[in-house]
Amino acid sequence: MFLKPAEYVIHTLGGVRPAARELGYSPSAVSRWRTTGGDVPTRARRIILDYAKRNRVNITADHLQYGAKVK
């Protein structure tokens, strides 16, 4: 299944609420990423990439730009 960038981040971090908690956003803000075309806002990308690097989570700049295929 192919996920758009926002869906990939939410999926990888375990859902809307866990993603919001880990990234410092409100759940409604993270949920809104899905309803605005599936793109992650530019201002959130650096936060996500820093989080992924610190916590060894498989989220890259390519995932934030293009999305990803998951099983």
Order of alpha helices (4+ residues) and beta strands (2+ residues): beta-alpha-alpha-alpha-alpha-alpha-beta
